[in-house]
Amino acid sequence: MSASNLPVGPTRPTSPTQPTRSARPVRPAGYALVRAGRVSFLVHRRTALVVAGLVLLLAAAGVAYLCVGERFTAPSEVLKVLLTDERLPARYAVEELRWPRLVTGLAAGAAFGVAGALIQTVARNPLASPDVIGISQGAGAVTVAAMTFGLASYTVLPYVSIAGGLLAAGLVYAFAWRGGLHATRFVLIGIGFAVALRSLTHLVMTKGDYLVAQQAQIWMTGSLNGRGWEESLPLRVTLLALLPAVLWAARAQRTVSLDDDTATALGVRLGRVRLGLVTVGVVLASVATGVAGPVDFVALLAPQIARRCTRTAQIPLLCSALAGALIVVLADLLARRLFSPTELPVGVLTAAVGAPYLIWLIMRSRGVGGRS
């Protein structure tokens, strides 16, 4: 039988346009799909667990902060003070002294944590912290000058700090720019500006009144002592106003973390995105400095703690904010009671922890890279 005489049966279409069964989208490893009605999104499991753990630790630290003082207050009595209008003996200590100070510490720590995460993301260097590259020192220099010469009231000082931080960041950015933003050059120039601005701050302090200079010296170490609702209002207002910008930054930092060629090929305007991220970080760090003083190393520690706990490619902003708030609250609690009745500034405790970490980080970077 010839091939032409073979029976011809029905054949399956082999056209590339043949409809096939739709495949399910591939879910990245380590992510969970969360559905809320018609909206679905991916959640990194480890990050969600870290956020939950930090929230629990922060709640426990907050309860301890409200209970511990010159006189211990039971947690049940603290709840009565916060939730009722009963005239209780602990009302003044809890409601007028500890509660406003706790809220100020939470807000300042969160601002420092997010600011450090954004600036480290743009510089691609864990050493690029606002208190290392001169931003906090710029805010501090302008603020101390305003305090020393009586140019602004205390409630206006946080806004003055924003101007000083933006000025310092602009100078560092301008001097570090050479056809691009090189991470090492950015950090080294920032360190140089930090030293110069700190020296300028001390020079300004010698020109003013002795009592004002003493207050400025305490403020420069970073302190939450005497911070009430009125003093923390600029920080709370700024955090609320910048919330949309922070949400944008959480999305924009993903593209900045890519290499320049890939990001440019995707149509990302790196210059504008980096400038926006740096601006948000500088404003947050500056206004927190204006309220609580330059609390050193919080912006350096919090993003690295968040990144090492979550093990993500980008620094998670929410975890950085929670870690920064936890660091400030715990440090201030220890500063109040460690050498009681003497009260230490919170910046002393954070510097005692952050300085060894900075030395370790520099030594580790040198060992990995083979050079400094």
C-alpha positions as CSV (number, residue, x, y, z in Angstrom):
1,M,0.0,0.0,0.0
2,S,1.3,3.3,-1.0
3,A,1.5,6.3,1.4
4,S,-1.2,8.1,-0.7
5,N,-3.7,5.2,-0.1
6,L,-3.3,5.3,3.8
7,P,-6.5,6.2,5.6
8,V,-6.6,9.8,6.8
9,G,-8.1,10.4,10.2
10,P,-8.8,13.5,12.2
11,T,-5.6,15.3,13.3
12,R,-5.0,17.7,16.2
13,P,-4.3,21.3,15.3
14,T,-0.7,22.2,15.6
15,S,-1.1,26.0,15.1
16,P,0.7,28.1,17.7
17,T,-2.5,30.0,18.2
18,Q,-4.2,26.9,19.6
19,P,-5.8,27.7,22.9
20,T,-4.2,26.1,25.9
21,R,-5.1,25.8,29.5
22,S,-4.1,29.0,31.4
23,A,-1.2,28.4,33.7
24,R,-1.3,29.7,37.3
25,P,1.0,32.6,38.0
26,V,4.3,31.5,39.6
27,R,4.5,32.6,43.2
28,P,8.0,33.6,44.4
29,A,9.5,31.5,47.1
30,G,8.9,32.8,50.6
31,Y,5.8,34.8,49.7
32,A,2.2,34.2,50.6
33,L,-0.8,35.3,48.4
34,V,-3.3,37.4,50.4
35,R,-6.7,38.1,49.0
36,A,-9.0,40.9,50.1
37,G,-12.1,40.8,48.0
38,R,-11.0,41.4,44.4
39,V,-7.6,42.7,45.4
40,S,-4.7,40.2,45.9
41,F,-1.1,40.9,46.8
42,L,2.0,39.1,47.8
43,V,3.4,39.3,51.4
44,H,6.9,38.2,52.3
45,R,6.3,35.7,55.1
46,R,9.5,36.4,57.0
47,T,9.0,40.1,56.9
48,A,5.4,39.7,58.2
49,L,6.8,37.6,61.1
50,V,9.5,40.2,61.9
51,V,6.9,43.0,61.8
52,A,4.7,41.0,64.3
53,G,7.6,40.3,66.5
54,L,8.7,44.0,66.6
55,V,5.2,45.1,67.3
56,L,5.0,42.8,70.3
57,L,8.4,43.9,71.6
58,L,7.5,47.5,71.1
59,A,4.2,47.0,73.0
60,A,6.1,45.3,75.9
61,A,8.7,48.1,75.9
62,G,5.9,50.7,76.0
63,V,4.2,49.1,78.9
64,A,7.5,48.9,80.8
65,Y,8.2,52.5,79.9
66,L,4.9,53.7,81.4
67,C,5.2,51.6,84.5
68,V,8.8,52.3,85.5
69,G,9.9,55.5,87.1
70,E,10.8,56.9,90.5
71,R,7.7,55.1,91.7
72,F,6.6,51.9,90.0
73,T,3.0,52.0,88.6
74,A,1.2,48.7,88.0
75,P,0.0,48.0,84.5
76,S,-3.6,47.9,85.6
77,E,-3.3,51.4,87.1
78,V,-1.6,52.7,83.9
79,L,-4.6,51.5,81.9
80,K,-7.0,53.2,84.3
81,V,-5.1,56.4,83.9
82,L,-5.1,56.3,80.1
83,L,-8.7,55.0,79.7
84,T,-10.6,56.7,82.5
85,D,-10.9,60.1,84.1
86,E,-10.5,58.9,87.7
87,R,-8.3,60.9,90.0
88,L,-5.5,58.5,90.6
89,P,-2.2,59.2,92.4
90,A,-0.2,58.1,89.3
91,R,-2.1,60.3,86.9
92,Y,0.5,63.1,86.8
93,A,3.5,60.8,86.4
94,V,1.9,58.6,83.7
95,E,-0.3,61.1,81.7
96,E,1.9,64.2,82.0
97,L,5.4,62.9,82.1
98,R,5.8,59.4,80.7
99,W,3.1,59.2,78.1
100,P,4.1,62.3,76.0
101,R,7.8,61.3,76.3
102,L,7.0,57.8,75.1
103,V,5.1,59.1,72.1
104,T,7.9,61.5,71.3
105,G,10.5,58.6,71.5
106,L,8.3,56.4,69.2
107,A,7.9,59.1,66.6
108,A,11.6,60.2,66.7
109,G,12.8,56.6,66.5
110,A,10.5,55.8,63.6
111,A,11.7,58.9,61.7
112,F,15.3,58.1,62.2
113,G,14.8,54.5,61.1
114,V,13.0,55.4,57.9
115,A,15.5,58.2,57.2
116,G,18.5,55.8,57.6
117,A,16.8,53.2,55.4
118,L,16.2,55.7,52.5
119,I,19.6,57.2,52.6
120,Q,21.4,53.8,52.8
121,T,19.3,52.6,49.8
122,V,20.3,55.6,47.7
123,A,24.0,55.5,48.6
124,R,24.0,51.6,48.5
125,N,26.3,51.7,51.6
126,P,25.4,50.7,55.2
127,L,27.6,53.5,56.5
128,A,25.5,56.2,54.9
129,S,23.5,57.2,57.9
130,P,22.2,60.8,58.5
131,D,24.4,61.1,61.7
132,V,27.5,59.8,59.9
133,I,27.4,61.9,56.6
134,G,26.6,65.3,58.2
135,I,22.9,65.7,57.9
136,S,22.2,65.5,61.6
137,Q,25.2,67.8,62.3
138,G,23.9,70.3,59.8
139,A,20.5,70.3,61.4
140,G,22.2,70.6,64.8
141,A,24.4,73.5,63.9
142,V,21.5,75.6,62.6
143,T,19.4,74.7,65.6
144,V,22.1,75.4,68.2
145,A,22.7,78.8,66.4
146,A,19.0,79.6,66.7
147,M,18.9,78.6,70.4
148,T,22.1,80.5,71.3
149,F,21.1,83.8,69.7
150,G,17.4,83.5,70.5
151,L,16.3,83.5,66.8
152,A,13.4,81.0,67.3
153,S,11.2,79.5,70.0
154,Y,11.4,75.9,71.0
155,T,8.3,74.9,69.0
156,V,9.8,76.4,65.8
157,L,13.2,74.7,66.2
158,P,12.3,71.5,64.4
159,Y,11.4,73.5,61.3
160,V,14.7,75.3,61.6
161,S,16.4,71.9,61.8
162,I,14.8,70.9,58.5
163,A,16.5,73.9,56.8
164,G,19.8,73.0,58.3
165,G,19.6,69.3,57.3
166,L,18.6,70.2,53.7
167,L,21.4,72.6,53.4
168,A,24.0,70.1,54.7
169,A,22.6,67.3,52.4
170,G,22.7,69.7,49.4
171,L,26.4,70.5,50.1
172,V,27.3,66.8,50.5
173,Y,25.4,65.8,47.4
174,A,27.0,68.6,45.3
175,F,30.5,67.8,46.4
176,A,30.0,64.1,45.9
177,W,28.5,64.4,42.4
178,R,31.0,63.7,39.7
179,G,28.9,62.6,36.7
180,G,27.2,60.2,39.1
181,L,26.8,59.4,42.8
182,H,29.7,57.2,43.9
183,A,28.8,55.5,47.3
184,T,32.3,55.7,48.8
185,R,32.9,59.3,47.8
186,F,29.5,60.2,49.1
187,V,30.2,58.7,52.6
188,L,33.7,60.1,52.9
189,I,32.7,63.7,51.9
190,G,29.7,63.4,54.3
191,I,32.0,62.4,57.2
192,G,34.2,65.4,56.4
193,F,31.2,67.7,56.5
194,A,30.0,66.1,59.8
195,V,33.3,66.9,61.5
196,A,33.4,70.4,60.2
197,L,29.7,71.1,61.2
198,R,30.2,69.7,64.7
199,S,33.2,72.0,65.2
200,L,31.1,74.9,63.9
201,T,28.4,74.0,66.5
202,H,30.9,74.1,69.3
203,L,32.2,77.5,68.1
204,V,28.7,78.9,68.1
205,M,28.1,77.7,71.6
206,T,31.1,79.6,72.9
207,K,29.5,82.9,71.7
208,G,26.3,82.6,73.6
209,D,25.1,82.7,77.2
210,Y,26.5,80.1,79.6
211,L,23.1,78.7,80.6
212,V,21.9,78.5,77.0
213,A,25.1,76.8,76.0
214,Q,24.6,74.3,78.7
215,Q,21.1,73.5,77.5
216,A,22.4,73.2,73.9
217,Q,25.1,70.8,75.1
218,I,22.5,68.5,76.6
219,W,20.4,68.8,73.5
220,M,23.3,67.9,71.3
221,T,23.7,64.5,73.0
222,G,20.1,63.6,72.3
223,S,17.6,63.8,75.1
224,L,13.8,63.2,75.5
225,N,13.8,64.9,79.0
226,G,11.0,67.4,79.3
227,R,9.5,66.6,75.9
228,G,5.7,67.1,76.0
229,W,2.9,67.2,73.5
230,E,3.7,70.8,72.5
231,E,7.4,70.0,71.8
232,S,6.6,66.9,69.8
233,L,3.8,68.4,67.7
234,P,6.1,69.4,64.7
235,L,7.4,65.9,64.5
236,R,4.0,64.3,64.6
237,V,2.6,66.7,62.0
238,T,5.6,66.1,59.7
239,L,5.3,62.3,60.0
240,L,1.6,62.5,59.1
241,A,2.2,64.9,56.2
242,L,5.0,62.7,54.8
243,L,3.1,59.5,55.0
244,P,2.1,59.5,51.3
245,A,5.7,60.3,50.4
246,V,7.0,57.4,52.6
247,L,4.5,55.0,50.9
248,W,5.8,56.2,47.5
249,A,9.4,55.7,48.7
250,A,8.7,52.1,49.8
251,R,7.8,51.3,46.2
252,A,10.4,53.5,44.5
253,Q,13.3,52.0,46.5
254,R,12.9,48.7,44.6
255,T,14.0,50.3,41.3
256,V,16.8,52.3,43.0
257,S,18.2,49.0,44.3
258,L,18.8,47.8,40.7
259,D,22.0,48.6,38.9
260,D,21.9,51.8,36.9
261,D,21.7,50.2,33.4
262,T,18.8,48.0,34.3
263,A,16.9,50.8,36.0
264,T,17.5,53.1,33.0
265,A,16.3,50.4,30.6
266,L,13.1,50.0,32.6
267,G,12.5,53.7,32.0
268,V,13.3,54.9,35.6
269,R,14.5,58.4,36.0
270,L,17.2,57.6,38.6
271,G,18.2,61.1,39.3
272,R,14.8,62.3,40.2
273,V,13.9,59.2,42.2
274,R,17.1,59.4,44.2
275,L,16.6,63.1,44.9
276,G,13.1,62.4,46.1
277,L,14.2,59.6,48.4
278,V,17.1,61.6,49.8
279,T,14.8,64.6,50.4
280,V,12.2,62.5,52.3
281,G,15.0,61.0,54.4
282,V,16.7,64.3,55.2
283,V,13.4,65.9,56.2
284,L,12.6,63.0,58.6
285,A,16.0,63.0,60.1
286,S,16.2,66.7,60.5
287,V,12.8,67.2,62.2
288,A,13.5,64.3,64.5
289,T,16.8,65.9,65.4
290,G,15.1,69.2,66.1
291,V,12.7,67.6,68.6
292,A,15.0,65.0,70.3
293,G,18.4,66.2,69.4
294,P,20.9,64.3,67.3
295,V,20.4,60.8,68.8
296,D,23.4,59.1,67.2
297,F,23.5,55.7,65.5
298,V,19.7,55.0,65.5
299,A,19.5,55.7,61.8
300,L,22.6,53.5,61.3
301,L,21.4,50.5,63.4
302,A,17.7,50.3,62.7
303,P,17.9,49.6,58.9
304,Q,20.6,47.0,59.2
305,I,18.7,45.2,62.0
306,A,15.6,45.2,59.8
307,R,17.4,43.9,56.7
308,R,19.3,41.2,58.6
309,C,16.1,40.0,60.3
310,T,14.0,39.9,57.1
311,R,16.8,38.8,54.7
312,T,15.3,40.9,51.9
313,A,17.1,42.5,49.0
314,Q,15.7,46.0,49.9
315,I,15.7,47.6,53.4
316,P,12.1,47.3,54.6
317,L,10.8,50.7,55.7
318,L,8.2,49.5,58.1
319,C,10.6,47.2,59.9
320,S,13.2,50.0,60.0
321,A,10.6,52.3,61.6
322,L,9.6,49.8,64.2
323,A,13.3,48.9,65.0
324,G,14.2,52.6,65.3
325,A,11.3,53.2,67.7
326,L,12.2,50.2,69.8
327,I,15.9,51.3,70.0
328,V,15.0,54.8,71.2
329,V,12.3,53.6,73.7
330,L,14.6,50.9,75.3
331,A,17.6,53.3,75.3
332,D,15.6,56.0,77.0
333,L,14.2,53.6,79.6
334,L,17.6,52.4,80.5
335,A,18.9,56.0,80.5
336,R,16.3,57.0,83.0
337,R,16.8,54.1,85.4
338,L,20.3,52.7,84.9
339,F,22.1,55.3,87.1
340,S,19.0,56.6,89.0
341,P,18.5,59.2,90.4
342,T,20.9,60.6,87.7
343,E,19.2,60.6,84.3
344,L,21.4,60.2,81.2
345,P,20.6,61.6,77.8
346,V,19.2,58.9,75.5
347,G,22.0,59.6,73.0
348,V,24.6,58.4,75.4
349,L,23.1,54.9,75.4
350,T,22.6,54.7,71.7
351,A,26.2,55.9,71.1
352,A,27.5,53.2,73.5
353,V,25.8,50.6,71.4
354,G,26.2,52.1,67.9
355,A,29.9,53.1,68.0
356,P,31.2,49.5,68.4
357,Y,28.8,48.4,65.6
358,L,30.1,51.1,63.4
359,I,33.7,50.0,64.0
360,W,32.7,46.4,63.3
361,L,30.9,47.4,60.1
362,I,34.0,49.3,58.8
363,M,36.3,46.4,59.6
364,R,33.9,43.9,57.9
365,S,33.6,46.1,54.8
366,R,37.4,46.3,54.6
367,G,37.8,42.6,55.0
368,V,35.2,41.8,52.3
369,G,36.5,44.3,49.8
370,G,40.1,43.8,50.5
371,R,40.6,47.5,50.9
372,S,39.1,50.4,52.8
